[in-house]
Amino acid sequence: MMGIRGRNCEILRHQTTINFQQEAGNQDITYFFDDTTNHYKALVNVRITTAVISEGFKLEVVVIDRNGEEDVEVPIFPEAVGGLMGQVVVQVEDAKSISIRKTDGAGVNGSIEIIKDFCICCS
């Protein structure tokens, strides 16, 4: 496919689902890390299937940008919706990492689906 300024470009898609289990206590666990310089956009769908809620419980999707800055923090509100404890969908661009941050509460189980579209341009 002809792309930017006459260069040949190809749009590619990577897609994966990561099932996770985070134990009790406070923790940030990184589930996705990108060390490339390719421009991309990704749709990130986080689903929580089981969680024990207590006072002070907090659960967030944390996106770190390529400069190492915390770019996005999206709370996941544990509400019974369609049999799921909670769900959040975020679109990100050129993220370095995607983590789940949990404070207090017991273990949390869920999945993260990542659909990443990126462009490879060859001269």
C-alpha positions, 0 to 999 in steps of 0.5 A, a space after each residue: 500500500 502506498 503511504 506517507 510521501 510516496 513510501 511503501 507502508 503497511 498497516 499491521 495488527 497484533 492482538 492478544 488476550 492476557 489472563 491475570 491474577 493479582 494477589 492480595 495487597 498493594 501492587 502494580 503489575 505490568 502486563 504489556 511492554 512495548 520497546 519499539 519506536 513504531 507509531 501505533 494505536 491500541 484498544 485495551 479492554 480490561 475485564 475483572 471477573 472476580 474481586 473482593 472489595 473492601 474499604 480503600 479498594 482501588 483498581 486502575 489501568 495505568 498507561 505509561 507513555 514513551 517518555 516514562 510519564 504516567 499518561 493515563 490512569 483509568 479507574 475500574 469500578 467493580 459493578 456487576 454488569 453482565 456477569 463481570 465485576 468491572 470493565 473498562 476500554 481505553 484507546 492508547 497511542 504509542 504507550 510504553 507499558 500498560 499495568 494494573 494498579 491495585 490497592 487493598 482488597 484480596 486477589 483480583 482475576 481478569 483479562 486484558 485484551 489488546 488490539 494494536 494497529 501499527 504502521 511499518 514504512 519502508 523506503 
